[in-house]
Amino acid sequence: MTPIYQTSTYVQSAPGKNQGYEYARSQNPTRKALEDALAVIENGRYGLAFSSGVAATDAVIKLLQPGDEVIAANDMYGGTYRLFTKVFEKFGLKFHYVNMQKAENIQPYINTNTKLIWLETPTNPLINIVDIEAISAIAKRHNILVAVDNTFASPYLQTPLDLGADIVMHSSTKYLGGHSDVIQGALVMNDAALREQLYFIQKSCGAVPGPMDCFLVLRGLKTLHLRMDRHNSNGEAVARFLRTHPSVGEVYWCGFEDHPGYAVAKKQMRGFGGMLSFTLKDPSTMAANKVLSGTKLFALAESLGGVESLINHPATMTHASIPREERIKNGLSDSLIRLSVGLEDVNDLIEDLKQALEL
Ligand SMILES: Cc1ncc(COP(=O)(O)O)c(C=O)c1O
């Protein structure tokens, strides 16, 4: 097994002459093993590991200069939206939030200042699908970088670099780690010059993960394929059960044949994953709260992608940083409930939801 190099510095053979490693903010052998593994599973050439998913996103945005413009999805993780609006807008970057479910919707926002398209697919929490290949084709014509947050799918289900994206980003905290015991982020890319720029930002800004955390994510990767197969099948069974329940309104899961993104999901994904959201016919927050507090197996918590199933209320939890009007406009209602379907016995999971819905 890869050792955990719990090391901050490395002995050098002579002044200015190191033996491949000099200081652990710049390089660490455990991190290197993980970064190489991340590159391989994303079908990329270079991997970089960060201290969190948002630190990885932060590094990508630091490629830009004041005056540059970014086209970002209007439906994405609340923390990404917060980073863009509350941290980076004040440095003179302009973000356009666009519904990317139709790739051509980005066209009117492209101008000579546009340097980056940031997208997430499937989206958090509404499980909308963006056509990575179509967006990348438009971006290539205008020399714009495309970065894809691949957290929800994981590389087992979707490899955006194969579809024309330039950078893949992960919250490794989720499926890559897989056990809810680590916070970490990742970037993977093919272009050597882009890798140099991002590596420079990584070591200059310092958001690097510790070696123990790298070891945990490396261990998580070894079972990613097995876990994802079970997330897929459990996710499907739970989605289909919810659709038949009389108290449930909409169920958002991209494996339904009538999901608006189904054809694209089928084309670019190798499975539909374990993330889904639903509303109740009773739209009140009180009704949602009853379900959110009523499950026994689904634990009420932020995050996703771990072996244990989680239930979450985006409006007050993961997406609370998005202003309410913005949220509602984009379809994220007060009563929306998000599930991260884990690896437990699927009948137990369905029973748990059934009893919570019928309280
Ligand atoms: C889709 C997505 N992207 C990015 C992040 C941020 O990652 P982290 O919490 O590891 O900083 C999250 C976290 O929930 C997420 O769900």
The ligand as an ORCA input file, in Angstrom:
! r2SCAN-3c Opt
* xyz 0 1
  C     -21.422     19.268     -6.899
  C     -20.494     19.796     -5.844
  N     -19.421     20.517     -6.214
  C     -18.554     21.004     -5.297
  C     -18.745     20.827     -3.937
  C     -17.765     21.408     -2.963
  O     -16.908     20.448     -2.476
  P     -16.254     20.436     -1.018
  O     -17.377     20.417     -0.035
  O     -15.415     19.213     -1.027
  O     -15.457     21.712     -0.896
  C     -19.852     20.093     -3.519
  C     -20.078     19.905     -2.078
  O     -21.167     19.588     -1.655
  C     -20.751     19.563     -4.485
  O     -21.830     18.858     -4.140
*
